[in-house]
Amino acid sequence: MKVVAFNGSPRKTGNTYHAIQVVFEVLKKEGIKTELIQLGGASIKGCRACYKCFEKKNSKCIQKDDFNLFMEKMIDADGIIIGSPTYFANVSTEVKALIDRAGLVSIANDHLLRRKVGAAVVAVRRAGGTHVYSSINYFFGINHMIIPGSSYWNLAVGMDPGDILKDKEGLSTLRDLGENMAWLMEKLHA
């Protein structure tokens, strides 16, 4: 089994990265392969709503940027983590572009992401994190994906890179998410 995670922060080793790594530690202990994709700062444009993905039905978007590689990674994975910092109570621009385009391509191709396990991971300084969490989970839900729960919403609090590592409750929540994600994936693939 494999989980691919997208770090939606332009800070390659910022709090979103650290949050994903906490979940990865648990997944790796359970024998699940992991891959981290640096989404923040990547070349990915927003969806144009041209609907060429419905016309072509080739599991791709016609725009020329990094998106099709990201989509391939999602299709090949059993589980998907999308991590985002909280920017004005919403996801980063790269995460928004990914979920809009991947959602449309998935739906256009008979729900390519159906029954994959999806988890949101959020880094937040103070407020707005639950909206980020919801935005990512809406993407998972509309794509027939299965969302594991945790002991709280999957977010950790911190401002400067690495600060979330001091958030005991956030770290516990992320570890619980990793355990639930691994358990669910094992049940689905047994």
DRENFITOR-501746 format. One record per residue (C-alpha): x, y, z; residue in three letters; residue number from 1. Coordinates in steps of 0.05 Angstrom, whole numbers. Layout:
BEGIN
{c1:X	c2:Y	c3:Z	res:ALA	n:NUM}
...
END
This chain:
BEGIN
{c1:0	c2:0	c3:0	res:MET	n:1}
{c1:22	c2:71	c3:-14	res:LYS	n:2}
{c1:3	c2:140	c3:10	res:VAL	n:3}
{c1:21	c2:202	c3:-29	res:VAL	n:4}
{c1:21	c2:269	c3:8	res:ALA	n:5}
{c1:20	c2:338	c3:-22	res:PHE	n:6}
{c1:54	c2:393	c3:17	res:ASN	n:7}
{c1:13	c2:454	c3:-3	res:GLY	n:8}
{c1:59	c2:503	c3:33	res:SER	n:9}
{c1:113	c2:541	c3:-5	res:PRO	n:10}
{c1:155	c2:531	c3:58	res:ARG	n:11}
{c1:185	c2:464	c3:40	res:LYS	n:12}
{c1:202	c2:447	c3:112	res:THR	n:13}
{c1:150	c2:490	c3:147	res:GLY	n:14}
{c1:94	c2:468	c3:193	res:ASN	n:15}
{c1:53	c2:433	c3:139	res:THR	n:16}
{c1:114	c2:391	c3:122	res:TYR	n:17}
{c1:125	c2:373	c3:196	res:HIS	n:18}
{c1:51	c2:355	c3:204	res:ALA	n:19}
{c1:54	c2:308	c3:144	res:ILE	n:20}
{c1:118	c2:276	c3:171	res:GLN	n:21}
{c1:83	c2:260	c3:238	res:VAL	n:22}
{c1:29	c2:222	c3:200	res:VAL	n:23}
{c1:82	c2:189	c3:155	res:PHE	n:24}
{c1:120	c2:162	c3:216	res:GLU	n:25}
{c1:59	c2:123	c3:237	res:VAL	n:26}
{c1:44	c2:98	c3:167	res:LEU	n:27}
{c1:115	c2:75	c3:156	res:LYS	n:28}
{c1:113	c2:36	c3:222	res:LYS	n:29}
{c1:53	c2:0	c3:194	res:GLU	n:30}
{c1:91	c2:-19	c3:131	res:GLY	n:31}
{c1:57	c2:32	c3:85	res:ILE	n:32}
{c1:100	c2:65	c3:33	res:LYS	n:33}
{c1:98	c2:141	c3:32	res:THR	n:34}
{c1:116	c2:194	c3:-19	res:GLU	n:35}
{c1:118	c2:269	c3:-7	res:LEU	n:36}
{c1:103	c2:316	c3:-65	res:ILE	n:37}
{c1:122	c2:389	c3:-57	res:GLN	n:38}
{c1:60	c2:424	c3:-84	res:LEU	n:39}
{c1:72	c2:493	c3:-55	res:GLY	n:40}
{c1:111	c2:534	c3:-105	res:GLY	n:41}
{c1:98	c2:484	c3:-162	res:ALA	n:42}
{c1:74	c2:504	c3:-230	res:SER	n:43}
{c1:0	c2:491	c3:-225	res:ILE	n:44}
{c1:-55	c2:535	c3:-253	res:LYS	n:45}
{c1:-127	c2:540	c3:-231	res:GLY	n:46}
{c1:-182	c2:503	c3:-267	res:CYS	n:47}
{c1:-210	c2:538	c3:-329	res:ARG	n:48}
{c1:-275	c2:498	c3:-329	res:ALA	n:49}
{c1:-263	c2:482	c3:-402	res:CYS	n:50}
{c1:-289	c2:411	c3:-391	res:TYR	n:51}
{c1:-239	c2:381	c3:-440	res:LYS	n:52}
{c1:-227	c2:327	c3:-387	res:CYS	n:53}
{c1:-300	c2:304	c3:-399	res:PHE	n:54}
{c1:-290	c2:306	c3:-474	res:GLU	n:55}
{c1:-223	c2:269	c3:-476	res:LYS	n:56}
{c1:-233	c2:222	c3:-416	res:LYS	n:57}
{c1:-159	c2:207	c3:-413	res:ASN	n:58}
{c1:-149	c2:221	c3:-338	res:SER	n:59}
{c1:-112	c2:285	c3:-355	res:LYS	n:60}
{c1:-121	c2:360	c3:-359	res:CYS	n:61}
{c1:-103	c2:397	c3:-423	res:ILE	n:62}
{c1:-66	c2:452	c3:-387	res:GLN	n:63}
{c1:10	c2:449	c3:-392	res:LYS	n:64}
{c1:38	c2:450	c3:-322	res:ASP	n:65}
{c1:56	c2:401	c3:-266	res:ASP	n:66}
{c1:-16	c2:378	c3:-253	res:PHE	n:67}
{c1:-18	c2:314	c3:-295	res:ASN	n:68}
{c1:42	c2:286	c3:-257	res:LEU	n:69}
{c1:5	c2:301	c3:-191	res:PHE	n:70}
{c1:-58	c2:267	c3:-218	res:MET	n:71}
{c1:-18	c2:205	c3:-237	res:GLU	n:72}
{c1:10	c2:202	c3:-166	res:LYS	n:73}
{c1:-61	c2:206	c3:-138	res:MET	n:74}
{c1:-87	c2:151	c3:-185	res:ILE	n:75}
{c1:-29	c2:105	c3:-166	res:ASP	n:76}
{c1:-36	c2:114	c3:-91	res:ALA	n:77}
{c1:-82	c2:78	c3:-43	res:ASP	n:78}
{c1:-85	c2:138	c3:3	res:GLY	n:79}
{c1:-78	c2:213	c3:-8	res:ILE	n:80}
{c1:-59	c2:266	c3:43	res:ILE	n:81}
{c1:-68	c2:338	c3:24	res:ILE	n:82}
{c1:-33	c2:385	c3:71	res:GLY	n:83}
{c1:-43	c2:460	c3:71	res:SER	n:84}
{c1:-25	c2:519	c3:113	res:PRO	n:85}
{c1:-81	c2:566	c3:131	res:THR	n:86}
{c1:-81	c2:628	c3:87	res:TYR	n:87}
{c1:-135	c2:678	c3:105	res:PHE	n:88}
{c1:-179	c2:621	c3:130	res:ALA	n:89}
{c1:-171	c2:579	c3:67	res:ASN	n:90}
{c1:-123	c2:532	c3:31	res:VAL	n:91}
{c1:-61	c2:556	c3:-6	res:SER	n:92}
{c1:-70	c2:574	c3:-80	res:THR	n:93}
{c1:-34	c2:511	c3:-102	res:GLU	n:94}
{c1:-80	c2:466	c3:-60	res:VAL	n:95}
{c1:-141	c2:501	c3:-88	res:LYS	n:96}
{c1:-116	c2:490	c3:-159	res:ALA	n:97}
{c1:-101	c2:416	c3:-144	res:LEU	n:98}
{c1:-169	c2:401	c3:-113	res:ILE	n:99}
{c1:-208	c2:438	c3:-166	res:ASP	n:100}
{c1:-172	c2:405	c3:-224	res:ARG	n:101}
{c1:-164	c2:335	c3:-194	res:ALA	n:102}
{c1:-237	c2:336	c3:-174	res:GLY	n:103}
{c1:-260	c2:351	c3:-244	res:LEU	n:104}
{c1:-213	c2:302	c3:-278	res:VAL	n:105}
{c1:-233	c2:248	c3:-228	res:SER	n:106}
{c1:-307	c2:259	c3:-239	res:ILE	n:107}
{c1:-299	c2:264	c3:-315	res:ALA	n:108}
{c1:-265	c2:195	c3:-315	res:ASN	n:109}
{c1:-316	c2:155	c3:-275	res:ASP	n:110}
{c1:-291	c2:178	c3:-207	res:HIS	n:111}
{c1:-218	c2:156	c3:-212	res:LEU	n:112}
{c1:-206	c2:168	c3:-138	res:LEU	n:113}
{c1:-266	c2:127	c3:-114	res:ARG	n:114}
{c1:-254	c2:89	c3:-50	res:ARG	n:115}
{c1:-184	c2:115	c3:-39	res:LYS	n:116}
{c1:-169	c2:139	c3:32	res:VAL	n:117}
{c1:-163	c2:214	c3:38	res:GLY	n:118}
{c1:-138	c2:256	c3:96	res:ALA	n:119}
{c1:-131	c2:331	c3:105	res:ALA	n:120}
{c1:-72	c2:357	c3:146	res:VAL	n:121}
{c1:-73	c2:430	c3:166	res:VAL	n:122}
{c1:-22	c2:478	c3:196	res:ALA	n:123}
{c1:-53	c2:538	c3:228	res:VAL	n:124}
{c1:-26	c2:598	c3:267	res:ARG	n:125}
{c1:-90	c2:615	c3:304	res:ARG	n:126}
{c1:-157	c2:611	c3:268	res:ALA	n:127}
{c1:-187	c2:589	c3:202	res:GLY	n:128}
{c1:-158	c2:519	c3:204	res:GLY	n:129}
{c1:-225	c2:484	c3:207	res:THR	n:130}
{c1:-246	c2:517	c3:142	res:HIS	n:131}
{c1:-183	c2:492	c3:109	res:VAL	n:132}
{c1:-197	c2:422	c3:137	res:TYR	n:133}
{c1:-268	c2:425	c3:110	res:SER	n:134}
{c1:-247	c2:450	c3:41	res:SER	n:135}
{c1:-200	c2:391	c3:31	res:ILE	n:136}
{c1:-251	c2:341	c3:58	res:ASN	n:137}
{c1:-304	c2:367	c3:10	res:TYR	n:138}
{c1:-257	c2:347	c3:-46	res:PHE	n:139}
{c1:-250	c2:277	c3:-17	res:PHE	n:140}
{c1:-325	c2:270	c3:-5	res:GLY	n:141}
{c1:-348	c2:289	c3:-75	res:ILE	n:142}
{c1:-297	c2:241	c3:-104	res:ASN	n:143}
{c1:-326	c2:181	c3:-66	res:HIS	n:144}
{c1:-264	c2:176	c3:-23	res:MET	n:145}
{c1:-263	c2:148	c3:48	res:ILE	n:146}
{c1:-242	c2:197	c3:102	res:ILE	n:147}
{c1:-214	c2:170	c3:168	res:PRO	n:148}
{c1:-227	c2:208	c3:232	res:GLY	n:149}
{c1:-181	c2:225	c3:289	res:SER	n:150}
{c1:-185	c2:248	c3:361	res:SER	n:151}
{c1:-195	c2:320	c3:337	res:TYR	n:152}
{c1:-193	c2:356	c3:270	res:TRP	n:153}
{c1:-127	c2:343	c3:235	res:ASN	n:154}
{c1:-92	c2:408	c3:250	res:LEU	n:155}
{c1:-33	c2:431	c3:290	res:ALA	n:156}
{c1:-19	c2:502	c3:315	res:VAL	n:157}
{c1:46	c2:540	c3:304	res:GLY	n:158}
{c1:73	c2:602	c3:271	res:MET	n:159}
{c1:146	c2:594	c3:255	res:ASP	n:160}
{c1:171	c2:531	c3:219	res:PRO	n:161}
{c1:174	c2:474	c3:269	res:GLY	n:162}
{c1:129	c2:507	c3:320	res:ASP	n:163}
{c1:75	c2:454	c3:312	res:ILE	n:164}
{c1:124	c2:404	c3:342	res:LEU	n:165}
{c1:109	c2:438	c3:409	res:LYS	n:166}
{c1:33	c2:428	c3:400	res:ASP	n:167}
{c1:23	c2:364	c3:441	res:LYS	n:168}
{c1:-51	c2:358	c3:425	res:GLU	n:169}
{c1:-39	c2:371	c3:351	res:GLY	n:170}
{c1:16	c2:318	c3:348	res:LEU	n:171}
{c1:-29	c2:268	c3:383	res:SER	n:172}
{c1:-85	c2:283	c3:334	res:THR	n:173}
{c1:-38	c2:272	c3:274	res:LEU	n:174}
{c1:-12	c2:207	c3:303	res:ARG	n:175}
{c1:-83	c2:183	c3:314	res:ASP	n:176}
{c1:-98	c2:201	c3:242	res:LEU	n:177}
{c1:-39	c2:159	c3:219	res:GLY	n:178}
{c1:-63	c2:100	c3:259	res:GLU	n:179}
{c1:-134	c2:105	c3:234	res:ASN	n:180}
{c1:-111	c2:115	c3:162	res:MET	n:181}
{c1:-66	c2:53	c3:166	res:ALA	n:182}
{c1:-122	c2:12	c3:199	res:TRP	n:183}
{c1:-172	c2:33	c3:146	res:LEU	n:184}
{c1:-126	c2:19	c3:88	res:MET	n:185}
{c1:-110	c2:-50	c3:115	res:GLU	n:186}
{c1:-185	c2:-66	c3:121	res:LYS	n:187}
{c1:-197	c2:-41	c3:50	res:LEU	n:188}
{c1:-140	c2:-81	c3:20	res:HIS	n:189}
{c1:-145	c2:-145	c3:62	res:ALA	n:190}
END
